[in-house]
Every structure is written in structure tokens, then in C-alpha cells.
Amino acid sequence: MLVFKNETFKIMQIADTQEGTKVSPDTLDLINAALDRENPDLVVYSGDQIWGGVIGKKIDANTIKNVLDVLTQPVRKRNIPFTICFGNHDRQVGMSNAEQFEIYKSFDHFIGESVEGIDGVANHVIEIGDGETPEFLLYLIDSHSNLKLGYDHVHENQIEWYRKTRDEYEKKYGRLIPSVVIQHIPVCEVMGLLREVRMTTRGCVRGYGNHAHKHFALNRDLVNSDGFMKESPADPEENSGEFEAFKEKGEVIGVYFGHDHNNSFHGKVDGIDLGYTQGAGFHVYGPGIDRGVRIIELKKGGTLDTYDLRFRNLVGKKVKEPIRYIFNQVMPTGVGDAVNKGLKFFGCVAAIAVIALLLTFFFG
């Protein structure tokens, strides 16, 4: 059991570092600065810690271990316990999540487990309390990977494991234990924090997957005032009922995820706080110097507060790899984004051509 040091317990979520064969010095600067400022009690790397860069590209085992070693060093050298869940890209390095999990287990201060008999790797629950009884439970859930079209969902046997665990704690302690969930891919219900708008609405994003051909903006009445959304939620193709299970007894008070690097916001849906954590990695696309981490502050009595910390505020406006940074800022986030950027580009070219023709016609 992890123990409250005072009236609060602070979790730092680090999402989507998505490193390849070398860890970005800017990513490490962000993590180190955030750790120095917040001194968290637990750190969670919430998926896509590493990837092959191109699907099918393999990275040798020694390099994978070295990258994960470097990436977790800032936490370990401060003697902070840490755990992980997996994302959709981790396995693309050519090493299975189960094999990567064995690497994590070899690191000092790693406290993760992997429940056997259910789908995925690194599904586990962590007790947080006074040393004798839990004040909170933290569930780490494997949200799986890509499908041929879109993304997978948390599977039924994982949901049943959550229900069984929840009920066993309730029976043992005679009460429900307030709980938080961290996973990589969001639940479908995050769309409840958005509003559908016209494609001409300033700052809107084009929907993904089931929401393609629609456009969305944050519902500012529901989310934190400094939240941002620069790409559509890439939620699962099928709703497995995971969120409905979390609602059943009301003890889950927050669910936090990453996956879509350009998003950082949170707000309540049916009484549960749903929160996006932006990407922390500088070797992949992201929200500029608004890359960051999320703090989830658990409070005795069963409540929480959450906020993000951003590179611009922690480190500043200068990066150590400016050319690579600029490249990742202009690269599309995916096929849909590439199409949108292409349409905008050719639209601008066409508009310039029409204006040129008109000027030639009238003044040539």
C-alpha cells in the first residue's frame, strides 16, 4: 500500500513520450522540471512510452531497455515509486508488451503488476491509504491497440475483473473505496464534453472514426478554463460498456487517459471526471511547448483535484532540438489530419490562383 504523507497524495501522469532509439532531451527537461516542482508520491507512465516510428520497424532489445531506462531515470533517481500501462504503439518496436513489462520489473522503484487470466498486460490495482486501510484505489488498465480500422476497447473480462475487485474491497471494508482509473485510450463518453459545431467554427476539429465528417469544439461550460483540444478524440470503434461499469456504484471519481497528444482538458460526465493528458514527448507530434504532464491530487475524504503542467511554464520557450521540434509541429497527426491539411493547402493555392487570374484579367 502506498501511504499519504499528509492530507493529499499526488500522482503524476506522463503520457505519450513515444520515444524511438533515443530519448529527447526536451522530454527529459519537462519530466525533471515537473518532478522538481511537484514532488509526486507516484508516477504513472500511461502508454506509448516507446514506438518503432514506422509500423513494422524493429528495435533491438538492448536499445529498448536502454530507452526505457533513460526515460524512467528522472523518477527513479528521486526514489519515487512508478508504474505503467501500455498504449497502442509500445508493441510496434518488435517486442511484446509482456517482454517489455519484464524490463520494467527489473527497474528499482517499479511497483507495477500484471493480473493473470484477463486480456492485456499490466492490468493492476494499487492501494493508497494510511498503511492499514485504503483511502483510494488506482486501477491501471490495458486499453489495447489498433484495429484494422480505428482502435480497440477494454475487453469484457477486464471489466469483470474491475467489478470483482471493486466488490471484494467493498465486502472486506464494509464500504466502497473511492477509485481512479488511468488507461491509454479514452472512453467513448469523453465526447460528452464536446459540442458539435459547423466546420467553419474557429478552433474546431474534424471528428475521427465514428465521428468522421462531423466537427467538434470543447463545451466550455463543462471543461476547465485553460483546457485545449487540437485534435479529435480517437476513441474506440465500439463502446464496451466500461464507463457504464464505472458508474454502477459511483465509487470511480476520475478516469484519465492520453493517446491524442494535442488534447488537455477535463470535466465531469455523469459525475465522473474525465481527463485528457497531453503528450510529453518531443520526438513525436504534440501541442508545441504546451506539451506537459497531469497532476492528480487525491484528498483524504474521497475527493480529488487535477491540473496539467506545461513545458512553457516549467522550462520555457526554448527547446534543445529546434529543427526536430519544428518538423514534428508541421507533420500531420494521422491520415485524417493529412487530408485536412492537404485540402487547406490546395484550397489556399486555388484561391491564390483565382485572385491572380482576376488581377490579370482586370489589370493585365
C-alpha positions as CSV (number, residue, x, y, z in Angstrom):
1,M,0.0,0.0,0.0
2,L,1.2,3.5,-0.8
3,V,0.8,5.9,2.0
4,F,-0.5,9.5,2.3
5,K,2.3,11.8,3.6
6,N,-0.2,14.4,4.7
7,E,-3.7,15.1,3.7
8,T,-3.1,14.6,0.0
9,F,-1.5,12.0,-2.3
10,K,-0.1,13.3,-5.5
11,I,0.0,11.2,-8.8
12,M,1.9,12.5,-11.8
13,Q,0.7,11.1,-15.2
14,I,3.2,11.2,-18.0
15,A,1.5,10.4,-21.4
16,D,2.8,9.6,-24.8
17,T,6.6,10.1,-24.6
18,Q,6.7,7.8,-27.6
19,E,10.5,7.6,-27.9
20,G,12.4,5.7,-30.5
21,T,16.1,4.8,-30.2
22,K,17.0,7.9,-28.3
23,V,15.2,9.9,-25.7
24,S,14.6,13.6,-26.4
25,P,16.5,16.0,-24.0
26,D,13.4,18.3,-24.1
27,T,11.2,15.4,-22.9
28,L,13.6,14.8,-20.0
29,D,13.8,18.5,-19.2
30,L,10.0,18.6,-19.0
31,I,9.8,15.5,-16.7
32,N,12.7,16.7,-14.5
33,A,11.2,20.1,-14.1
34,A,7.7,18.7,-13.3
35,L,9.2,16.3,-10.7
36,D,11.1,19.1,-9.0
37,R,8.1,21.3,-8.8
38,E,5.5,18.8,-7.6
39,N,7.5,16.0,-5.8
40,P,4.7,13.5,-6.5
41,D,4.1,10.4,-4.4
42,L,3.6,8.2,-7.5
43,V,4.3,8.5,-11.2
44,V,2.3,6.7,-13.9
45,Y,3.6,6.4,-17.5
46,S,0.3,5.9,-19.2
47,G,1.2,4.2,-22.5
48,D,3.1,4.8,-25.7
49,Q,6.3,5.1,-23.8
50,I,8.2,3.9,-26.9
51,W,7.4,3.0,-30.5
52,G,9.1,1.9,-33.7
53,G,8.5,5.2,-35.5
54,V,7.1,3.3,-38.5
55,I,4.8,0.4,-38.1
56,G,6.9,-2.8,-38.6
57,K,10.2,-1.1,-37.7
58,K,12.0,-3.2,-35.2
59,I,14.3,-2.0,-32.4
60,D,16.8,-4.4,-30.8
61,A,16.2,-5.5,-27.2
62,N,19.2,-3.7,-25.7
63,T,18.2,-0.4,-27.2
64,I,14.6,-0.8,-25.9
65,K,15.9,-1.5,-22.4
66,N,18.2,1.5,-22.6
67,V,15.5,3.9,-23.8
68,L,13.1,2.7,-21.0
69,D,16.0,3.0,-18.5
70,V,16.8,6.6,-19.6
71,L,13.1,7.6,-19.7
72,T,12.4,6.4,-16.2
73,Q,15.7,7.6,-14.6
74,P,14.3,11.0,-13.5
75,V,11.7,9.2,-11.4
76,R,14.0,6.5,-10.1
77,K,16.8,8.8,-9.0
78,R,14.4,10.7,-6.8
79,N,13.3,7.3,-5.2
80,I,9.7,7.8,-6.4
81,P,7.6,4.7,-7.0
82,F,6.3,4.4,-10.5
83,T,4.1,2.1,-12.6
84,I,2.9,1.9,-16.2
85,C,0.1,1.0,-18.5
86,F,0.5,0.2,-22.2
87,G,-0.7,2.1,-25.3
88,N,-1.3,1.2,-28.9
89,H,2.3,1.9,-30.0
90,D,4.5,0.2,-27.4
91,R,4.5,-3.2,-29.1
92,Q,5.4,-1.7,-32.5
93,V,9.1,-1.8,-31.6
94,G,9.0,-5.5,-32.2
95,M,9.0,-6.6,-28.6
96,S,5.7,-7.7,-26.9
97,N,4.2,-5.8,-24.1
98,A,4.8,-8.8,-21.8
99,E,8.5,-8.8,-22.6
100,Q,8.7,-5.0,-22.0
101,F,6.9,-5.5,-18.7
102,E,9.7,-7.8,-17.6
103,I,12.1,-4.9,-18.3
104,Y,10.1,-2.5,-16.2
105,K,10.1,-5.1,-13.4
106,S,13.9,-5.1,-13.4
107,F,14.0,-1.4,-12.5
108,D,14.2,-0.2,-8.9
109,H,11.1,1.6,-7.6
110,F,8.8,0.0,-10.1
111,I,5.6,-1.3,-8.4
112,G,3.5,-2.5,-11.3
113,E,1.9,-5.9,-11.5
114,S,0.0,-7.8,-14.2
115,V,-3.1,-9.7,-13.3
116,E,-3.2,-13.1,-14.9
117,G,-6.3,-14.6,-16.6
118,I,-7.6,-11.5,-18.3
119,D,-6.7,-9.8,-21.6
120,G,-3.9,-7.4,-21.9
121,V,-0.7,-6.7,-19.9
122,A,-0.2,-4.7,-16.7
123,N,-3.8,-4.6,-15.6
124,H,-3.5,-4.0,-11.8
125,V,-4.8,-2.0,-8.9
126,I,-2.8,0.0,-6.3
127,E,-3.9,0.7,-2.8
128,I,-3.4,4.2,-1.4
129,G,-4.1,4.9,2.2
130,D,-2.8,5.2,5.8
131,G,-0.9,1.9,5.7
132,E,-3.7,-0.2,7.1
133,T,-6.8,0.7,5.2
134,P,-7.1,2.1,1.7
135,E,-8.4,5.6,1.1
136,F,-8.3,5.2,-2.7
137,L,-7.8,2.5,-5.3
138,L,-5.9,3.3,-8.5
139,Y,-6.8,1.0,-11.5
140,L,-4.3,0.7,-14.4
141,I,-6.0,-0.9,-17.4
142,D,-4.6,-2.0,-20.7
143,S,-6.8,-0.4,-23.4
144,H,-5.1,-2.5,-26.2
145,S,-4.1,-1.3,-29.7
146,N,-5.1,-0.6,-33.3
147,L,-7.7,-2.5,-35.2
148,K,-7.8,-2.7,-39.0
149,L,-10.0,0.4,-38.7
150,G,-9.7,2.5,-35.6
151,Y,-9.0,1.4,-32.1
152,D,-9.9,-1.5,-29.8
153,H,-11.7,-1.2,-26.5
154,V,-11.2,-2.5,-23.0
155,H,-12.4,-6.1,-23.1
156,E,-15.3,-7.7,-21.2
157,N,-13.1,-9.9,-18.9
158,Q,-11.1,-6.8,-17.9
159,I,-14.4,-5.1,-16.9
160,E,-15.5,-8.1,-15.0
161,W,-12.1,-8.1,-13.2
162,Y,-12.7,-4.5,-12.2
163,R,-16.2,-5.3,-10.9
164,K,-14.9,-8.3,-8.9
165,T,-12.1,-6.3,-7.4
166,R,-14.4,-3.4,-6.5
167,D,-16.9,-5.7,-4.9
168,E,-14.2,-7.6,-2.9
169,Y,-12.9,-4.4,-1.4
170,E,-16.4,-3.3,-0.5
171,K,-17.1,-6.6,1.2
172,K,-13.7,-6.5,3.1
173,Y,-14.0,-3.0,4.3
174,G,-17.8,-2.6,4.5
175,R,-17.7,0.4,2.2
176,L,-16.9,1.4,-1.4
177,I,-13.4,2.7,-1.9
178,P,-13.1,5.9,-4.0
179,S,-11.3,5.0,-7.2
180,V,-9.4,6.5,-10.1
181,V,-8.6,4.8,-13.4
182,I,-5.7,5.5,-15.7
183,Q,-5.5,4.0,-19.2
184,H,-4.2,5.0,-22.6
185,I,-7.1,5.2,-25.0
186,P,-10.1,7.3,-23.8
187,V,-13.6,6.0,-23.0
188,C,-16.2,6.9,-25.7
189,E,-18.1,9.1,-23.2
190,V,-15.4,11.8,-23.4
191,M,-17.4,13.0,-26.4
192,G,-19.9,14.3,-23.8
193,L,-17.5,17.1,-23.1
194,L,-17.7,18.4,-26.7
195,R,-20.3,20.1,-28.8
196,E,-20.9,19.6,-32.5
197,V,-20.3,22.7,-34.5
198,R,-20.1,23.9,-38.1
199,M,-16.8,23.2,-39.8
200,T,-16.3,27.0,-40.1
201,T,-16.3,27.4,-36.3
202,R,-13.0,28.8,-35.1
203,G,-10.8,26.3,-33.3
204,C,-13.0,23.3,-34.2
205,V,-11.6,19.8,-35.1
206,R,-12.8,17.3,-37.5
207,G,-14.1,14.1,-35.9
208,Y,-12.4,10.7,-36.1
209,G,-13.7,7.2,-36.8
210,N,-17.4,7.0,-35.8
211,H,-17.5,10.8,-35.7
212,A,-15.9,11.4,-39.1
213,H,-17.5,14.1,-41.2
214,K,-18.6,16.0,-38.1
215,H,-16.8,18.9,-36.4
216,F,-16.4,19.5,-32.7
217,A,-15.3,22.1,-30.1
218,L,-14.9,21.9,-26.4
219,N,-18.0,22.7,-24.4
220,R,-16.6,25.5,-22.3
221,D,-19.4,25.1,-19.8
222,L,-18.1,21.6,-18.9
223,V,-14.3,21.7,-19.1
224,N,-11.6,23.6,-17.2
225,S,-11.0,27.1,-18.5
226,D,-7.4,26.5,-19.7
227,G,-8.1,23.2,-21.4
228,F,-7.4,22.8,-25.1
229,M,-8.4,20.3,-27.9
230,K,-6.4,20.4,-31.1
231,E,-7.4,17.1,-32.5
232,S,-10.4,14.9,-32.3
233,P,-10.7,12.2,-29.7
234,A,-9.7,8.9,-31.2
235,D,-12.0,6.8,-29.0
236,P,-12.7,3.1,-29.5
237,E,-14.7,1.9,-32.5
238,E,-17.0,0.0,-30.2
239,N,-18.3,1.0,-26.7
240,S,-17.7,-2.0,-24.5
241,G,-19.6,-0.6,-21.5
242,E,-16.5,0.2,-19.5
243,F,-17.8,3.6,-18.4
244,E,-21.2,2.2,-17.5
245,A,-19.5,-0.3,-15.2
246,F,-17.6,2.6,-13.5
247,K,-21.0,4.4,-12.9
248,E,-22.7,1.3,-11.3
249,K,-21.8,2.1,-7.7
250,G,-20.4,5.6,-8.0
251,E,-17.0,5.0,-6.4
252,V,-15.0,5.9,-9.5
253,I,-14.5,9.6,-9.4
254,G,-11.9,10.1,-12.2
255,V,-10.7,8.5,-15.4
256,Y,-7.6,9.8,-17.1
257,F,-6.0,9.0,-20.4
258,G,-3.6,10.1,-23.1
259,H,-3.4,8.8,-26.7
260,D,-4.3,12.1,-28.5
261,H,-1.2,14.2,-27.9
262,N,-2.8,17.5,-28.7
263,N,-5.5,17.4,-26.1
264,S,-5.5,18.5,-22.5
265,F,-8.8,19.1,-20.7
266,H,-11.1,17.5,-18.1
267,G,-14.7,17.8,-17.0
268,K,-17.5,15.7,-15.4
269,V,-19.7,13.3,-17.4
270,D,-22.4,11.6,-15.2
271,G,-20.4,12.6,-12.1
272,I,-17.1,11.2,-13.2
273,D,-14.2,13.5,-14.1
274,L,-12.8,12.5,-17.5
275,G,-9.4,14.0,-18.4
276,Y,-7.1,14.1,-21.3
277,T,-3.4,14.4,-20.7
278,Q,-1.4,15.9,-23.5
279,G,1.7,14.2,-24.9
280,A,5.0,14.7,-23.1
281,G,7.3,13.5,-25.9
282,F,9.2,15.9,-28.2
283,H,10.2,13.2,-30.7
284,V,6.7,12.9,-32.0
285,Y,3.9,15.3,-32.8
286,G,2.4,17.4,-30.0
287,P,1.0,20.7,-28.8
288,G,4.2,22.7,-29.1
289,I,5.5,24.0,-25.8
290,D,2.2,23.1,-24.2
291,R,3.4,19.5,-24.0
292,G,3.1,18.6,-20.4
293,V,2.1,16.2,-17.6
294,R,-1.0,15.8,-15.4
295,I,-1.2,16.0,-11.6
296,I,-4.0,14.1,-9.9
297,E,-4.2,15.1,-6.3
298,L,-6.1,12.7,-4.1
299,K,-7.5,14.1,-0.9
300,K,-8.5,12.3,2.3
301,G,-12.3,12.1,2.4
302,G,-12.5,10.8,-1.2
303,T,-12.2,13.8,-3.4
304,L,-9.6,14.9,-6.0
305,D,-8.2,17.9,-7.9
306,T,-6.4,17.8,-11.2
307,Y,-4.4,20.1,-13.4
308,D,-1.7,20.0,-16.0
309,L,1.8,21.4,-16.0
310,R,3.3,22.7,-19.3
311,F,6.7,22.9,-20.8
312,R,6.3,26.7,-21.4
313,N,5.8,27.3,-17.7
314,L,8.2,24.8,-16.3
315,V,11.2,25.0,-18.7
316,G,10.5,28.0,-21.0
317,K,10.1,28.7,-24.7
318,K,13.4,27.4,-26.0
319,V,14.0,23.7,-26.9
320,K,17.3,21.9,-27.3
321,E,16.3,20.2,-30.7
322,P,14.7,23.1,-32.6
323,I,14.8,21.6,-36.1
324,R,13.2,18.3,-35.0
325,Y,10.7,20.3,-32.9
326,I,9.6,22.3,-36.0
327,F,9.4,19.1,-38.1
328,N,7.1,17.4,-35.6
329,Q,4.9,20.5,-35.4
330,V,4.2,20.6,-39.1
331,M,3.8,16.9,-39.6
332,P,0.2,15.6,-39.7
333,T,-1.1,13.6,-36.8
334,G,-2.5,10.9,-39.0
335,V,-4.3,10.2,-42.3
336,G,-7.3,12.4,-41.4
337,D,-5.1,15.3,-40.4
338,A,-3.0,14.8,-43.6
339,V,-6.2,15.0,-45.7
340,N,-7.4,18.1,-43.9
341,K,-4.0,19.9,-44.2
342,G,-3.9,18.9,-47.8
343,L,-7.3,20.3,-48.5
344,K,-6.4,23.5,-46.8
345,F,-3.2,23.8,-48.7
346,F,-4.7,23.2,-52.1
347,G,-7.6,25.4,-51.2
348,C,-5.2,28.2,-50.5
349,V,-3.3,27.5,-53.7
350,A,-6.6,27.6,-55.7
351,A,-7.7,30.8,-54.0
352,I,-4.3,32.5,-54.9
353,A,-4.6,31.2,-58.5
354,V,-8.1,32.7,-58.8
355,I,-7.0,36.0,-57.4
356,A,-4.1,36.1,-59.8
357,L,-6.3,35.3,-62.8
358,L,-8.7,38.1,-61.7
359,L,-5.9,40.6,-61.3
360,T,-4.5,39.6,-64.7
361,F,-8.0,39.9,-66.3
362,F,-8.7,43.4,-64.9
363,F,-5.3,44.9,-64.8
364,G,-3.1,42.8,-67.1
